[in-house]
């Protein structure tokens, strides 16, 4: 292959990865006019428009997408073969794109930023919305580097690392009519529920478990992020089944009545996902290790506090005997 052809492919790969001429130029340490000039040569050589302007970025044509699926993995292998990447956080200038829910942002971002300021001042980390339905595709298409806080999946080209098992609880305002010493299944079913749905689907894991019992609840409202649950529940007669870490502050501040869910549900393990093409990416290995440590430490601290409270018989905001709740968290 001629050097010129390879240079164009590298520029093309950068534009596809970044979705922007400007960001591609920064990634390649080139000027924006130089990247634009390379794009013009690509269009002539490959007889296709390749990219069309879309706001501040660009969108690839069908030809460009097809070409990228064929060259991106060979390019990565070639780069690693001739110049094995050494990643030094102190000097690295890199941007990572991570799919995260708002729970994970609340857990990870503050301690992560503190670490970056001290040890990796030129590393950027961008949060990409967690929509559940396309998490695997954005990894396949190299639109993101990592998906964090998602159920682990079985896929021949995706890798995963376990983070923790979530604990789900039922929460309501302390003055709720159902905030009695115990929450029965009948009372649970009679209530109006708010469901957190990233995908827009109105059937959650709770509904799946109820359907297996021949039962159903009323999902009166849905929200698309977990941080909306506590304010909504505290100001209404809605109740919600959520991961305990989503309402950590409200639990320990006594702002919510917290109950064991009166129906047994099978919940997914929470983990990190990445594409196998980045198995040897030293920068991503560093980021995964850092995020993993932050999440695991936070989860261990949360569940330890929850368990200690319940063993003392005074589960936060839980009216009455906490014995049933203890089986949920211990």
JODAWO-V407138 format. One record per residue. N is the residue number from 1. RES is the residue in three letters. PHI is phi in degrees with one decimal (999 if undefined). D_FIRST is the distance of its C-alpha to the first C-alpha in Angstrom with 2 decimals. Layout:
BEGIN
n	res	phi	d_first
N	RES	PHI	D_FIRST
N	RES	PHI	D_FIRST
END
This chain:
BEGIN
n	res	phi	d_first
1	UNK	999	0.00
2	UNK	-68.2	3.76
3	UNK	-57.2	6.45
4	UNK	-62.2	8.33
5	UNK	-61.2	6.60
6	UNK	-66.0	6.91
7	UNK	-60.6	10.30
8	UNK	-63.8	11.39
9	UNK	-63.4	10.92
10	UNK	-66.8	12.96
11	UNK	-66.8	15.51
12	UNK	-57.9	15.74
13	UNK	-61.3	16.44
14	UNK	-65.9	19.05
15	UNK	-65.7	20.76
16	UNK	-62.4	20.99
17	UNK	-68.0	22.40
18	UNK	-89.2	24.82
19	UNK	68.1	25.82
20	UNK	-159.4	26.37
21	UNK	-65.5	24.73
22	UNK	-63.9	27.12
23	UNK	-67.0	26.57
24	UNK	-63.7	22.77
25	UNK	-61.6	23.28
26	UNK	-62.7	25.61
27	UNK	-62.8	23.31
28	UNK	-92.8	20.51
29	UNK	58.3	23.17
30	UNK	-117.2	22.28
31	UNK	-80.8	24.81
32	UNK	-61.5	25.35
33	UNK	-59.8	24.87
34	UNK	-66.2	21.43
35	UNK	-68.0	20.41
36	UNK	-62.5	22.19
37	UNK	-65.4	20.42
38	UNK	-64.0	16.97
39	UNK	-62.9	18.47
40	UNK	-61.8	19.67
41	UNK	-67.0	16.26
42	UNK	-60.5	15.06
43	UNK	-61.6	18.21
44	UNK	-71.7	17.65
45	UNK	-67.8	14.06
46	UNK	-104.3	14.97
47	UNK	54.1	18.59
48	UNK	-153.6	20.32
49	UNK	-65.4	22.55
50	UNK	70.3	20.85
51	UNK	-137.2	23.69
52	UNK	-121.4	27.37
53	UNK	-67.2	29.77
54	UNK	-142.6	32.10
55	UNK	65.2	34.67
56	UNK	-88.0	33.08
57	UNK	-116.8	29.83
58	UNK	-135.0	27.49
59	UNK	-116.4	27.17
60	UNK	-76.5	24.01
61	UNK	-78.1	24.22
62	UNK	-61.1	24.08
63	UNK	-61.8	20.59
64	UNK	-64.2	19.43
65	UNK	-62.0	21.27
66	UNK	-65.2	19.83
67	UNK	-61.8	16.20
68	UNK	-65.4	17.11
69	UNK	-61.0	18.79
70	UNK	-88.7	15.66
71	UNK	-107.0	13.29
72	UNK	-65.5	15.92
73	UNK	-68.9	16.79
74	UNK	-58.5	13.38
75	UNK	-63.9	12.79
76	UNK	-61.7	16.27
77	UNK	-63.7	15.80
78	UNK	-65.2	12.78
79	UNK	-60.1	14.98
80	UNK	-67.6	17.93
81	UNK	-70.3	16.40
82	UNK	-91.8	15.34
83	UNK	-151.4	18.14
84	UNK	-53.3	21.01
85	UNK	-73.3	22.87
86	UNK	-106.2	26.33
87	UNK	-110.6	28.64
88	UNK	-114.5	31.71
89	UNK	-54.4	33.87
90	UNK	-66.1	35.75
91	UNK	-116.3	32.80
92	UNK	-66.3	30.33
93	UNK	-118.7	29.62
94	UNK	-149.0	28.68
95	UNK	-118.6	29.88
96	UNK	-110.5	30.70
97	UNK	-112.0	31.76
98	UNK	-125.2	34.44
99	UNK	-78.3	36.31
100	UNK	-145.9	39.99
101	UNK	-84.3	43.44
102	UNK	-67.1	46.11
103	UNK	-59.1	47.78
104	UNK	-68.5	44.74
105	UNK	-61.4	44.35
106	UNK	-62.1	48.01
107	UNK	-77.2	47.53
108	UNK	-94.6	44.26
109	UNK	-62.4	43.68
110	UNK	-65.1	46.57
111	UNK	-65.4	46.14
112	UNK	-64.6	42.34
113	UNK	-62.6	42.72
114	UNK	-60.0	45.22
115	UNK	-66.4	42.83
116	UNK	-63.1	39.96
117	UNK	-60.5	42.29
118	UNK	-87.0	43.28
119	UNK	-124.1	40.10
120	UNK	-146.1	37.01
121	UNK	-65.3	38.01
122	UNK	-105.9	34.59
123	UNK	-95.0	33.64
124	UNK	-103.8	34.20
125	UNK	-130.9	35.16
126	UNK	-108.6	35.48
127	UNK	-86.6	37.72
128	UNK	-107.3	36.54
129	UNK	-55.6	39.42
130	UNK	-90.5	40.02
131	UNK	-104.2	40.52
132	UNK	65.9	40.49
133	UNK	-71.6	39.29
134	UNK	-122.9	35.62
135	UNK	-61.8	35.09
136	UNK	-71.2	32.88
137	UNK	-66.4	30.79
138	UNK	-69.3	30.05
139	UNK	-75.2	28.72
140	UNK	-59.1	26.60
141	UNK	-88.6	25.23
142	UNK	59.9	24.71
143	UNK	-80.2	27.27
144	UNK	-136.0	29.26
145	UNK	-94.5	28.93
146	UNK	-152.5	32.28
147	UNK	-115.5	35.21
148	UNK	-120.7	38.47
149	UNK	88.4	41.91
150	UNK	-103.6	40.92
151	UNK	-57.9	42.26
152	UNK	-71.1	40.05
153	UNK	-124.0	38.31
154	UNK	-101.5	37.04
155	UNK	-153.3	33.39
156	UNK	-66.6	30.84
157	UNK	-114.6	28.16
158	UNK	-109.2	30.59
159	UNK	-107.3	32.28
160	UNK	-142.2	35.78
161	UNK	-135.7	38.28
162	UNK	-69.4	42.02
163	UNK	-112.0	43.84
164	UNK	-167.4	47.38
165	UNK	-96.0	49.72
166	UNK	-71.6	51.17
167	UNK	-113.6	54.93
168	UNK	-101.5	56.12
169	UNK	-132.6	59.50
170	UNK	-103.6	61.63
171	UNK	-123.9	62.62
172	UNK	-156.5	65.19
173	UNK	-70.6	67.34
174	UNK	-58.6	70.24
175	UNK	-93.1	72.80
176	UNK	-62.0	71.31
177	UNK	-56.8	73.98
178	UNK	-92.6	72.09
179	UNK	-80.5	71.89
180	UNK	-103.7	74.56
181	UNK	-56.9	74.74
182	UNK	-144.4	72.54
183	UNK	-111.0	70.13
184	UNK	-82.4	70.91
185	UNK	-63.0	68.60
186	UNK	-62.5	70.93
187	UNK	-65.2	70.81
188	UNK	-58.6	67.03
189	UNK	-71.9	66.79
190	UNK	-77.9	69.32
191	UNK	-82.2	67.35
192	UNK	-90.0	64.86
193	UNK	-110.1	61.40
194	UNK	-112.7	58.42
195	UNK	-112.3	55.05
196	UNK	-86.9	51.82
197	UNK	-130.4	49.13
198	UNK	-76.1	45.53
199	UNK	-96.0	44.63
200	UNK	96.2	47.81
201	UNK	-69.6	49.11
202	UNK	-99.0	52.87
203	UNK	-112.3	53.00
204	UNK	-101.8	52.43
205	UNK	-62.4	52.81
206	UNK	-62.8	56.53
207	UNK	-66.5	56.90
208	UNK	-62.0	55.15
209	UNK	-64.2	57.64
210	UNK	-67.1	60.55
211	UNK	-61.2	59.57
212	UNK	-67.4	59.67
213	UNK	-97.3	63.25
214	UNK	76.0	64.09
215	UNK	-122.9	64.35
216	UNK	-152.4	62.71
217	UNK	-116.7	62.92
218	UNK	-99.5	62.76
219	UNK	-88.3	59.61
220	UNK	-82.0	61.17
221	UNK	-146.4	58.24
222	UNK	-125.7	54.59
223	UNK	-131.0	52.58
224	UNK	-109.1	48.85
225	UNK	-153.3	49.03
226	UNK	-69.4	51.23
227	UNK	-65.9	52.64
228	UNK	-80.2	54.57
229	UNK	-67.1	56.62
230	UNK	-59.0	59.05
231	UNK	-59.6	60.24
232	UNK	-69.5	60.66
233	UNK	-68.2	62.54
234	UNK	-67.5	64.72
235	UNK	-111.1	65.91
236	UNK	-151.5	66.52
237	UNK	-97.9	67.73
238	UNK	-73.1	64.25
239	UNK	-121.6	63.20
240	UNK	-150.3	59.70
241	UNK	-101.3	57.98
242	UNK	-141.8	55.25
243	UNK	-62.1	53.61
244	UNK	-58.7	56.08
245	UNK	-68.8	53.45
246	UNK	-72.8	53.13
247	UNK	-126.3	56.74
248	UNK	-54.2	57.01
249	UNK	-63.1	58.82
250	UNK	-67.4	61.19
251	UNK	-63.5	62.09
252	UNK	-80.7	63.08
253	UNK	-90.4	64.75
254	UNK	73.8	66.95
255	UNK	-87.4	65.78
256	UNK	-132.5	65.10
257	UNK	-81.9	67.03
258	UNK	-120.8	64.76
259	UNK	-130.9	65.30
260	UNK	-64.1	63.87
261	UNK	-68.6	62.46
262	UNK	-80.8	65.12
263	UNK	-137.8	62.60
264	UNK	-76.5	60.33
265	UNK	-128.9	56.66
266	UNK	-98.8	53.47
267	UNK	-103.7	51.07
268	UNK	-81.3	47.39
269	UNK	-67.1	46.12
270	UNK	-102.9	44.24
271	UNK	-153.3	40.89
272	UNK	-115.6	37.41
273	UNK	-124.1	34.33
274	UNK	-150.3	30.63
275	UNK	-86.0	27.45
276	UNK	-63.8	26.29
277	UNK	-61.8	22.81
278	UNK	-108.0	24.84
279	UNK	-56.3	26.85
280	UNK	-103.9	25.52
281	UNK	-73.8	25.44
282	UNK	-63.3	27.97
283	UNK	-66.1	28.96
284	UNK	-69.8	29.81
285	UNK	-59.1	31.57
286	UNK	-61.9	33.66
287	UNK	-66.2	34.50
288	UNK	-61.2	35.42
289	UNK	-63.8	37.70
290	UNK	-65.7	39.31
291	UNK	-64.3	39.93
292	UNK	-58.6	41.12
293	UNK	-63.7	43.67
294	UNK	-62.8	44.94
295	UNK	-65.5	45.42
296	UNK	-64.8	47.03
297	UNK	-63.1	49.38
298	UNK	-64.9	50.41
299	UNK	-64.7	51.01
300	UNK	-61.1	53.03
301	UNK	-64.5	55.14
302	UNK	-61.3	55.78
303	UNK	-70.3	56.83
304	UNK	-66.1	58.91
305	UNK	-63.5	60.84
306	UNK	-64.9	61.32
307	UNK	-67.1	62.61
308	UNK	-62.5	64.97
309	UNK	-60.8	66.46
310	UNK	-71.0	67.07
311	UNK	-68.8	68.58
312	UNK	-82.5	71.09
313	UNK	79.9	72.08
314	UNK	-130.7	71.09
315	UNK	-53.5	67.75
316	UNK	-51.3	66.71
317	UNK	61.3	68.44
318	UNK	-93.1	69.10
319	UNK	-64.2	72.73
320	UNK	77.7	74.83
321	UNK	-65.3	73.97
322	UNK	-99.4	70.36
323	UNK	-59.2	70.46
324	UNK	-64.7	68.50
325	UNK	-67.8	65.86
326	UNK	-60.0	65.58
327	UNK	-65.9	64.33
328	UNK	-75.8	61.44
329	UNK	-109.7	60.19
330	UNK	-95.3	61.19
END
